[in-house]
Amino acid sequence: MISSFSKIAAIALAATMGTAATAQDLQVGANIGNVPWEFQDDTGANVGFEVDLVNAVAEKLGRGVEIVNIPFQGLFSAVQSGRVDIAMSSITITQERLESVTFAQPYYDSDQSLTVAADGPASLDEMSGKVVGVDTGSTGDMWATENAAEYGFATINRYEGLAPAMLDLAAGRIAGYISDIPALQYYVKDKPELKVVQRIATGEAYSMMFAKDAPLATEVNDVLSALKEDGTVAALHEKWFGATPEDTTSTVTVMDMPTLN
């Protein structure tokens, strides 16, 4: 017969082991609904380019992954506070952001874009006096704010994710939406009522984000180098974007970790 003390000890040991196992999971913040980077499929499973990539990284590190759905603007405070270990959501590396967070090397090169209804403005030049939508705190938000006077936007509506912005665009509550071009090209490919009419050259690059000077950032950076070298990242690009990435892009080329100039 097992004594009460032995039962208590066994329960305590099991609890400790359970906590240790859970601690192996990387807490990853992501703005779910950001196609094709991280979104839910018809079964409710989280899928996408960055979901596959962070799982490949975690496997190399011998860790699991638990994805936490966080609005884009909240990802920055989430890594800074330690709520999550990694944030991802097609996050652009900028000098301003490097002042308060750390990024691993980039793995995707991008620009902004203007998306409109099928019968909407043909370019930014036709957006004068019209309402434009952006994601709160995104580089699209920054670009639209900096260029509002030049293009004469009537106002800038800010959204927490792609879905509500697309609803307003389809309903005519905004005339155009400025955001990352790969996400919008992917989103509109089976929606003839919407179209991407202009690439806005901004020369951006995406990566995973960490708390400032977090040791995990260096570990992940090294794994990304290995995943580029063995073709994993290029294969994910082909899977999600239907094309082989060019050798000169950050999807293929091993790069240094970004530093604050």
MARTORKOL-809027 format. One line per 4 residues: number of its first residue (from 1); for each residue x, y, z of N, C-alpha, C. Coordinates in nm, 3 decimals. Last residue first. Layout:
N
NUM	X Y Z X Y Z X Y Z  ...
END
This chain:
261
261	2.214 5.097 -3.638 2.322 5.179 -3.693 2.350 5.300 -3.604  2.158 4.791 -3.491 2.120 4.933 -3.488 2.238 5.016 -3.535  2.152 4.503 -3.706 2.204 4.580 -3.593 2.160 4.725 -3.604  2.040 4.178 -3.800 2.031 4.325 -3.812 2.084 4.392 -3.686
257	2.267 3.912 -3.853 2.158 3.966 -3.773 2.156 4.119 -3.789  2.359 3.847 -4.197 2.390 3.880 -4.058 2.263 3.922 -3.985  2.234 3.575 -4.405 2.265 3.714 -4.376 2.300 3.733 -4.229  2.211 3.359 -4.678 2.241 3.370 -4.535 2.292 3.511 -4.507
253	1.962 3.371 -4.926 2.094 3.416 -4.884 2.107 3.421 -4.732  1.688 3.307 -4.954 1.793 3.210 -4.990 1.928 3.244 -4.927  1.542 3.518 -4.868 1.485 3.385 -4.849 1.590 3.277 -4.872  1.666 3.744 -4.952 1.695 3.702 -4.816 1.632 3.567 -4.783
249	1.774 3.690 -5.298 1.682 3.735 -5.194 1.723 3.683 -5.056  1.926 3.584 -5.499 1.974 3.709 -5.439 1.886 3.757 -5.323  1.793 3.367 -5.603 1.912 3.343 -5.521 1.960 3.467 -5.447  1.437 3.387 -5.578 1.562 3.420 -5.647 1.679 3.406 -5.550
245	1.222 3.109 -5.499 1.278 3.241 -5.470 1.409 3.263 -5.544  0.980 2.961 -5.705 1.113 2.945 -5.646 1.172 3.083 -5.619  0.632 2.978 -5.623 0.746 3.016 -5.707 0.876 2.992 -5.631  0.412 2.960 -5.457 0.407 2.897 -5.587 0.520 2.933 -5.680
241	0.397 3.040 -5.199 0.387 3.145 -5.301 0.391 3.091 -5.443  0.413 2.810 -5.042 0.313 2.911 -5.010 0.295 3.017 -5.117  0.613 2.644 -5.161 0.486 2.588 -5.114 0.379 2.696 -5.101  0.825 2.819 -5.203 0.760 2.758 -5.319 0.623 2.702 -5.281
237	0.887 2.875 -4.936 0.848 2.983 -5.027 0.773 2.927 -5.148  0.965 2.624 -4.851 0.844 2.683 -4.793 0.794 2.798 -4.880  1.201 2.599 -4.998 1.091 2.505 -5.023 0.960 2.558 -4.966  1.357 2.799 -4.881 1.320 2.811 -5.022 1.202 2.719 -5.056
233	1.389 2.685 -4.628 1.316 2.812 -4.642 1.271 2.832 -4.786  1.538 2.448 -4.690 1.405 2.443 -4.625 1.326 2.570 -4.647  1.796 2.440 -4.790 1.685 2.459 -4.884 1.547 2.458 -4.823  2.011 2.441 -4.625 1.961 2.309 -4.667 1.837 2.317 -4.757
229	2.052 2.717 -4.588 2.155 2.638 -4.655 2.104 2.502 -4.702  1.827 2.788 -4.443 1.849 2.846 -4.576 1.947 2.759 -4.654  1.870 2.645 -4.213 1.750 2.616 -4.292 1.754 2.681 -4.431  2.103 2.765 -4.115 2.105 2.623 -4.154 1.986 2.589 -4.243
225	2.005 3.022 -4.062 2.116 3.003 -4.156 2.119 2.860 -4.208  1.818 2.960 -3.866 1.772 3.013 -3.995 1.881 3.000 -4.101  1.992 2.888 -3.660 1.906 2.785 -3.720 1.854 2.832 -3.856  2.104 3.136 -3.600 2.191 3.027 -3.648 2.109 2.917 -3.716
221	1.873 3.269 -3.511 1.946 3.319 -3.627 2.034 3.210 -3.687  1.814 3.126 -3.280 1.723 3.117 -3.394 1.792 3.165 -3.521  2.032 3.209 -3.122 2.008 3.067 -3.150 1.921 3.050 -3.274  1.989 3.484 -3.112 2.110 3.433 -3.176 2.095 3.286 -3.212
217	1.746 3.488 -2.972 1.754 3.547 -3.106 1.876 3.495 -3.182  1.798 3.388 -2.720 1.725 3.304 -2.814 1.735 3.357 -2.957  1.910 3.601 -2.579 1.998 3.496 -2.632 1.930 3.406 -2.735  1.791 3.926 -2.651 1.757 3.793 -2.601 1.851 3.688 -2.661
213	1.816 4.198 -2.714 1.936 4.121 -2.679 1.906 3.983 -2.620  1.480 4.261 -2.653 1.611 4.322 -2.682 1.723 4.235 -2.626  1.275 3.987 -2.759 1.310 4.090 -2.662 1.451 4.139 -2.690  1.231 3.945 -3.118 1.260 3.898 -2.983 1.275 4.016 -2.887
209	1.092 3.838 -3.431 1.128 3.944 -3.337 1.138 3.888 -3.195  1.172 3.724 -3.759 1.116 3.698 -3.627 1.174 3.799 -3.528  1.134 3.941 -4.051 1.200 3.840 -3.968 1.121 3.817 -3.840  1.140 4.096 -4.376 1.071 4.041 -4.261 1.160 3.945 -4.181
205	1.216 4.406 -4.528 1.256 4.267 -4.507 1.194 4.219 -4.376  1.146 4.655 -4.786 1.136 4.596 -4.652 1.189 4.452 -4.649  1.129 4.863 -4.987 1.250 4.788 -4.958 1.253 4.724 -4.821  0.923 5.009 -5.088 0.970 5.047 -4.955 1.093 4.968 -4.911
201	0.718 5.088 -5.349 0.855 5.045 -5.318 0.900 5.099 -5.182  0.417 4.964 -5.390 0.477 5.083 -5.329 0.616 5.044 -5.280  0.231 4.854 -5.663 0.338 4.822 -5.568 0.397 4.954 -5.519  -0.114 4.871 -5.728 0.015 4.938 -5.729 0.108 4.882 -5.622
197	-0.344 4.718 -5.723 -0.321 4.803 -5.841 -0.184 4.869 -5.843  -0.498 4.427 -5.651 -0.380 4.504 -5.613 -0.340 4.586 -5.735  -0.855 4.401 -5.620 -0.732 4.389 -5.699 -0.620 4.476 -5.638  -1.176 4.236 -5.590 -1.066 4.315 -5.534 -0.943 4.300 -5.623
193	-1.348 4.066 -5.711 -1.403 4.196 -5.672 -1.297 4.290 -5.614  -1.224 3.823 -5.742 -1.223 3.916 -5.856 -1.279 4.054 -5.823  -1.043 3.644 -5.553 -1.148 3.742 -5.524 -1.150 3.848 -5.634  -0.822 3.484 -5.552 -0.949 3.419 -5.585 -1.068 3.510 -5.554
189	-0.620 3.669 -5.491 -0.604 3.584 -5.610 -0.733 3.511 -5.649  -0.615 3.830 -5.268 -0.709 3.866 -5.375 -0.708 3.769 -5.492  -0.418 3.715 -5.094 -0.558 3.728 -5.051 -0.653 3.749 -5.170  -0.176 3.734 -5.231 -0.228 3.602 -5.195 -0.379 3.611 -5.166
185	-0.152 4.009 -5.247 -0.157 3.930 -5.370 -0.213 3.791 -5.344  -0.142 4.068 -4.972 -0.257 4.110 -5.053 -0.266 4.036 -5.184  0.100 3.953 -4.892 -0.025 3.914 -4.826 -0.145 3.949 -4.911  0.288 4.087 -5.056 0.267 3.942 -5.070 0.136 3.895 -5.007
181	0.262 4.370 -4.981 0.218 4.320 -5.111 0.202 4.168 -5.118  0.127 4.505 -4.685 0.233 4.424 -4.747 0.185 4.358 -4.875  -0.092 4.790 -4.753 -0.032 4.686 -4.668 0.070 4.607 -4.748  -0.360 4.998 -4.779 -0.216 4.992 -4.796 -0.157 4.892 -4.698
177	-0.655 5.021 -4.956 -0.592 4.961 -4.838 -0.444 4.945 -4.867  -0.922 5.245 -5.052 -0.801 5.168 -5.078 -0.740 5.121 -4.946  -1.155 5.351 -4.968 -1.134 5.342 -5.113 -1.011 5.259 -5.148  -1.389 5.231 -4.724 -1.257 5.284 -4.758 -1.236 5.264 -4.907
173	-1.646 5.152 -4.758 -1.619 5.245 -4.649 -1.476 5.300 -4.654  -1.716 4.961 -4.945 -1.699 5.099 -4.991 -1.672 5.199 -4.881  -1.722 4.698 -4.884 -1.845 4.773 -4.859 -1.834 4.919 -4.902  -1.463 4.620 -4.933 -1.570 4.563 -5.017 -1.700 4.642 -5.004
169	-1.340 4.761 -4.724 -1.306 4.790 -4.863 -1.416 4.740 -4.957  -1.450 4.640 -4.499 -1.478 4.782 -4.525 -1.445 4.820 -4.668  -1.342 4.383 -4.532 -1.488 4.401 -4.524 -1.525 4.546 -4.556  -1.071 4.438 -4.516 -1.126 4.391 -4.643 -1.279 4.401 -4.646
165	-1.052 4.510 -4.247 -1.020 4.609 -4.350 -1.080 4.568 -4.484  -1.112 4.270 -4.114 -1.204 4.384 -4.103 -1.177 4.493 -4.208  -0.881 4.106 -4.216 -1.022 4.075 -4.240 -1.116 4.195 -4.225  -0.626 4.205 -4.130 -0.668 4.213 -4.270 -0.819 4.200 -4.287
161	-0.587 4.398 -3.822 -0.586 4.279 -3.907 -0.650 4.301 -4.042  -0.724 4.633 -3.698 -0.649 4.528 -3.628 -0.658 4.400 -3.712  -0.690 4.950 -3.870 -0.755 4.822 -3.843 -0.662 4.728 -3.767  -0.763 5.292 -3.933 -0.669 5.190 -3.884 -0.746 5.067 -3.836
157	-0.798 5.522 -4.195 -0.867 5.432 -4.102 -0.773 5.319 -4.063  -0.716 5.844 -4.262 -0.658 5.710 -4.255 -0.733 5.630 -4.150  -0.864 6.075 -4.498 -0.835 6.027 -4.363 -0.775 5.888 -4.373  -0.806 6.168 -4.754 -0.904 6.238 -4.671 -0.884 6.204 -4.524
153	-0.483 6.205 -4.895 -0.582 6.116 -4.832 -0.676 6.197 -4.745  -0.293 6.335 -5.062 -0.420 6.399 -5.030 -0.525 6.306 -4.972  -0.036 6.265 -5.117 -0.141 6.201 -5.197 -0.281 6.250 -5.162  0.106 6.432 -4.940 0.145 6.423 -5.082 0.033 6.367 -5.168
149	-0.014 6.382 -4.693 -0.027 6.514 -4.754 0.003 6.509 -4.904  0.058 6.112 -4.644 -0.083 6.152 -4.652 -0.101 6.286 -4.723  0.303 5.999 -4.600 0.273 6.044 -4.737 0.129 6.094 -4.755  0.316 5.922 -4.334 0.423 6.009 -4.386 0.387 6.070 -4.522
145	0.092 5.753 -4.323 0.098 5.873 -4.240 0.199 5.973 -4.295  0.167 5.549 -4.499 0.049 5.630 -4.528 0.050 5.761 -4.449  0.393 5.444 -4.364 0.406 5.502 -4.498 0.288 5.594 -4.529  0.280 5.355 -4.120 0.387 5.456 -4.120 0.397 5.525 -4.256
141	0.100 5.165 -4.220 0.051 5.277 -4.141 0.154 5.390 -4.142  0.286 4.989 -4.329 0.187 5.053 -4.416 0.127 5.176 -4.349  0.411 4.901 -4.103 0.488 4.988 -4.191 0.398 5.053 -4.297  0.160 4.929 -3.836 0.237 4.858 -3.939 0.323 4.956 -4.019
137	-0.012 5.049 -3.657 0.128 5.033 -3.619 0.216 4.964 -3.720  -0.297 4.897 -3.789 -0.244 4.981 -3.682 -0.098 4.948 -3.651  -0.313 4.874 -4.137 -0.307 4.801 -4.010 -0.239 4.889 -3.906  -0.529 5.103 -4.321 -0.399 5.043 -4.289 -0.414 4.957 -4.164
133	-0.718 5.269 -4.580 -0.709 5.184 -4.462 -0.569 5.126 -4.446  -0.825 5.593 -4.685 -0.737 5.479 -4.701 -0.731 5.401 -4.570  -1.063 5.789 -4.850 -1.024 5.726 -4.724 -0.939 5.603 -4.753  -0.983 6.068 -5.072 -1.046 5.940 -5.038 -0.987 5.881 -4.909
129	-0.846 6.285 -5.164 -0.980 6.308 -5.110 -1.051 6.181 -5.067  -0.664 6.091 -5.391 -0.684 6.223 -5.331 -0.828 6.242 -5.287  -0.616 5.859 -5.528 -0.664 5.846 -5.390 -0.685 5.981 -5.321  -0.495 5.855 -5.770 -0.641 5.872 -5.771 -0.701 5.859 -5.631
125	-0.233 5.801 -5.720 -0.264 5.934 -5.771 -0.414 5.961 -5.774  -0.228 5.534 -5.660 -0.225 5.630 -5.549 -0.263 5.770 -5.595  -0.461 5.393 -5.902 -0.328 5.415 -5.844 -0.340 5.510 -5.726  -0.721 5.359 -5.971 -0.622 5.282 -6.047 -0.482 5.294 -5.990
121	-1.000 5.316 -5.747 -0.888 5.395 -5.801 -0.784 5.306 -5.867  -1.237 5.048 -5.838 -1.184 5.157 -5.757 -1.072 5.233 -5.823  -1.358 4.822 -5.926 -1.391 4.946 -5.998 -1.337 5.068 -5.925  -1.260 4.633 -5.745 -1.236 4.614 -5.889 -1.262 4.741 -5.970
117	-1.115 4.806 -5.463 -1.223 4.731 -5.527 -1.199 4.730 -5.678  -0.757 4.782 -5.398 -0.883 4.854 -5.414 -0.991 4.757 -5.462  -0.438 4.820 -5.251 -0.544 4.728 -5.294 -0.676 4.805 -5.294  -0.107 4.900 -5.282 -0.241 4.958 -5.275 -0.341 4.858 -5.333
113	0.176 4.796 -5.081 0.091 4.792 -5.201 -0.040 4.865 -5.174  0.527 4.757 -4.988 0.387 4.784 -4.959 0.306 4.780 -5.091  0.758 4.479 -5.027 0.719 4.619 -5.042 0.576 4.634 -4.991  1.020 4.247 -4.919 0.884 4.289 -4.952 0.875 4.439 -4.979
109	1.185 3.940 -4.854 1.194 4.079 -4.899 1.056 4.123 -4.950  1.249 3.724 -4.585 1.158 3.758 -4.695 1.171 3.906 -4.725  1.417 3.683 -4.377 1.391 3.566 -4.462 1.290 3.596 -4.572  1.678 3.844 -4.179 1.555 3.843 -4.259 1.543 3.716 -4.343
105	1.802 3.728 -3.860 1.824 3.767 -3.999 1.693 3.761 -4.078  1.612 3.840 -3.572 1.701 3.746 -3.641 1.718 3.797 -3.784  1.596 4.144 -3.382 1.549 4.060 -3.491 1.655 3.958 -3.529  1.500 4.296 -3.073 1.603 4.232 -3.156 1.537 4.146 -3.263
101	1.382 4.624 -2.966 1.371 4.478 -2.982 1.488 4.428 -3.065  1.439 4.894 -2.957 1.372 4.835 -2.841 1.354 4.684 -2.849  1.571 4.972 -3.183 1.605 5.042 -3.060 1.547 4.971 -2.937  1.458 4.841 -3.391 1.580 4.784 -3.335 1.626 4.856 -3.209
97	1.257 5.015 -3.473 1.221 4.898 -3.393 1.343 4.835 -3.326  1.413 5.199 -3.619 1.335 5.244 -3.503 1.299 5.126 -3.413  1.510 5.041 -3.825 1.603 5.097 -3.728 1.530 5.142 -3.602  1.312 4.745 -3.885 1.341 4.887 -3.903 1.440 4.932 -3.796
93	1.178 4.465 -4.038 1.291 4.513 -3.959 1.312 4.661 -3.988  0.837 4.381 -4.032 0.947 4.447 -4.101 1.054 4.492 -4.002  0.676 4.081 -3.990 0.722 4.201 -3.921 0.845 4.257 -3.991  0.487 3.873 -4.045 0.548 3.952 -4.152 0.594 4.087 -4.096
89	0.482 3.795 -3.773 0.360 3.834 -3.843 0.400 3.924 -3.959  0.602 3.689 -3.462 0.611 3.681 -3.608 0.477 3.723 -3.665  0.800 3.676 -3.170 0.684 3.732 -3.239 0.709 3.721 -3.389  0.896 3.466 -2.900 0.916 3.508 -3.039 0.787 3.574 -3.088
85	0.811 3.437 -2.641 0.954 3.427 -2.670 0.987 3.485 -2.806  0.571 3.643 -2.466 0.606 3.545 -2.569 0.757 3.548 -2.591  0.598 3.794 -2.237 0.476 3.714 -2.253 0.497 3.607 -2.360  0.808 3.965 -2.209 0.834 3.823 -2.187 0.711 3.736 -2.196
81	0.781 4.226 -2.276 0.740 4.188 -2.141 0.771 4.043 -2.107  0.862 4.226 -2.542 0.935 4.308 -2.445 0.904 4.268 -2.301  0.673 4.069 -2.668 0.812 4.020 -2.656 0.889 4.098 -2.552  0.447 4.235 -2.623 0.445 4.094 -2.582 0.585 4.036 -2.572
77	0.497 4.478 -2.739 0.498 4.472 -2.593 0.500 4.328 -2.544  0.476 4.379 -3.006 0.597 4.444 -2.958 0.606 4.440 -2.806  0.220 4.282 -3.047 0.333 4.189 -3.054 0.460 4.250 -2.993  0.019 4.467 -3.062 0.049 4.411 -2.931 0.170 4.319 -2.930
73	-0.015 4.521 -3.329 0.046 4.625 -3.247 0.088 4.571 -3.110  -0.147 4.277 -3.415 -0.013 4.315 -3.459 0.054 4.414 -3.364  -0.302 4.078 -3.156 -0.308 4.181 -3.261 -0.169 4.236 -3.291  -0.222 3.738 -3.111 -0.208 3.873 -3.056 -0.222 3.972 -3.172
69	-0.237 3.408 -3.023 -0.295 3.505 -3.116 -0.297 3.643 -3.051  0.033 3.203 -2.981 -0.058 3.291 -2.908 -0.107 3.399 -3.005  0.139 2.873 -3.026 0.111 3.002 -3.089 0.004 3.077 -3.010  0.393 2.684 -2.914 0.257 2.722 -2.878 0.233 2.862 -2.932
65	0.612 2.427 -3.005 0.562 2.561 -3.036 0.419 2.576 -2.985  0.902 2.259 -2.864 0.769 2.263 -2.923 0.730 2.407 -2.949  1.251 2.197 -2.942 1.143 2.262 -2.866 1.010 2.241 -2.938  1.493 2.149 -3.066 1.439 2.050 -2.975 1.327 2.104 -2.888
61	1.578 2.317 -3.258 1.614 2.353 -3.121 1.567 2.250 -3.019  1.461 2.210 -3.482 1.608 2.213 -3.475 1.656 2.241 -3.333  1.194 2.265 -3.416 1.239 2.126 -3.427 1.391 2.117 -3.417  1.190 2.543 -3.435 1.173 2.479 -3.304 1.220 2.335 -3.306
57	1.218 2.575 -3.713 1.318 2.629 -3.622 1.312 2.557 -3.488  0.981 2.457 -3.800 1.109 2.400 -3.844 1.223 2.448 -3.755  0.800 2.631 -3.680 0.801 2.490 -3.639 0.930 2.421 -3.682  0.855 2.861 -3.819 0.886 2.859 -3.676 0.882 2.716 -3.622
53	0.770 2.778 -4.080 0.908 2.815 -4.053 0.941 2.808 -3.905  0.495 2.731 -4.057 0.585 2.622 -4.097 0.730 2.653 -4.059  0.426 2.994 -3.988 0.392 2.883 -3.897 0.482 2.763 -3.928  0.505 3.135 -4.212 0.579 3.155 -4.087 0.546 3.049 -3.983
49	0.320 3.026 -4.404 0.465 3.026 -4.426 0.540 3.036 -4.293  0.051 2.837 -4.248 0.110 2.950 -4.317 0.261 2.939 -4.325  -0.190 2.764 -3.984 -0.105 2.728 -4.098 -0.044 2.854 -4.155  -0.370 2.630 -3.721 -0.285 2.741 -3.763 -0.190 2.694 -3.872
45	-0.689 2.478 -3.776 -0.546 2.465 -3.747 -0.472 2.589 -3.795  -0.950 2.479 -3.857 -0.916 2.560 -3.740 -0.770 2.552 -3.700  -1.006 2.357 -4.089 -1.019 2.274 -3.968 -0.991 2.353 -3.840  -0.949 2.541 -4.282 -1.089 2.504 -4.263 -1.112 2.418 -4.139
41	-0.683 2.728 -4.118 -0.744 2.659 -4.232 -0.886 2.618 -4.197  -0.581 3.049 -4.007 -0.644 2.921 -3.976 -0.705 2.859 -4.101  -0.248 3.189 -4.047 -0.394 3.198 -4.050 -0.450 3.059 -4.019  0.034 3.350 -4.136 -0.023 3.273 -4.026 -0.174 3.296 -4.024
37	0.091 3.414 -4.413 0.195 3.396 -4.311 0.149 3.313 -4.193  -0.044 3.501 -4.632 -0.034 3.357 -4.610 0.066 3.321 -4.501  -0.275 3.627 -4.384 -0.243 3.533 -4.492 -0.129 3.588 -4.577  -0.333 3.669 -4.084 -0.238 3.738 -4.171 -0.192 3.643 -4.281
33	-0.462 3.533 -3.900 -0.548 3.597 -4.001 -0.465 3.674 -4.101  -0.294 3.609 -3.601 -0.361 3.507 -3.683 -0.466 3.573 -3.774  -0.020 3.740 -3.528 -0.149 3.800 -3.562 -0.221 3.706 -3.658  0.159 3.576 -3.268 0.132 3.596 -3.411 -0.007 3.656 -3.428
29	0.410 3.461 -3.046 0.301 3.554 -3.073 0.284 3.577 -3.221  0.497 3.166 -2.904 0.514 3.244 -3.027 0.391 3.331 -3.050  0.682 3.002 -2.678 0.561 3.083 -2.686 0.580 3.181 -2.802  0.814 2.685 -2.717 0.835 2.826 -2.745 0.700 2.896 -2.752
25	0.813 2.436 -2.471 0.743 2.498 -2.582 0.782 2.645 -2.596  0.936 2.364 -2.237 1.010 2.341 -2.361 0.943 2.408 -2.480  0.756 2.394 -2.034 0.855 2.500 -2.050 0.936 2.484 -2.178  0.621 2.155 -2.039 0.554 2.272 -2.095 0.655 2.383 -2.123
21	0.810 1.998 -1.907 0.774 1.967 -2.046 0.711 2.088 -2.113  0.810 2.119 -1.656 0.932 2.119 -1.735 0.903 2.093 -1.881  0.548 2.063 -1.573 0.590 2.202 -1.590 0.714 2.210 -1.676  0.559 1.786 -1.557 0.466 1.848 -1.651 0.506 1.992 -1.679
17	0.743 1.751 -1.352 0.777 1.703 -1.486 0.688 1.768 -1.591  0.595 1.862 -1.141 0.722 1.922 -1.181 0.760 1.881 -1.322  0.383 1.683 -1.130 0.356 1.824 -1.160 0.483 1.893 -1.208  0.517 1.450 -1.058 0.446 1.456 -1.186 0.419 1.600 -1.227
13	0.610 1.525 -0.806 0.706 1.494 -0.912 0.641 1.504 -1.049  0.368 1.555 -0.669 0.457 1.670 -0.684 0.556 1.649 -0.796  0.274 1.294 -0.679 0.196 1.400 -0.743 0.284 1.522 -0.770  0.471 1.167 -0.527 0.451 1.128 -0.667 0.376 1.235 -0.743
9	0.436 1.288 -0.279 0.563 1.304 -0.349 0.548 1.272 -0.497  0.180 1.198 -0.218 0.204 1.341 -0.233 0.331 1.367 -0.311  0.229 0.923 -0.201 0.133 0.974 -0.300 0.158 1.123 -0.327  0.406 0.915 0.012 0.453 0.872 -0.120 0.362 0.924 -0.230
5	0.239 1.001 0.219 0.357 1.081 0.184 0.406 1.047 0.043  0.057 0.796 0.229 0.009 0.928 0.189 0.125 1.016 0.146  0.198 0.491 0.088 0.170 0.584 0.197 0.122 0.717 0.143  0.058 0.223 -0.084 0.139 0.343 -0.095 0.099 0.439 0.016
1	0.085 -0.120 0.000 0.000 0.000 0.000 0.088 0.125 0.000
END
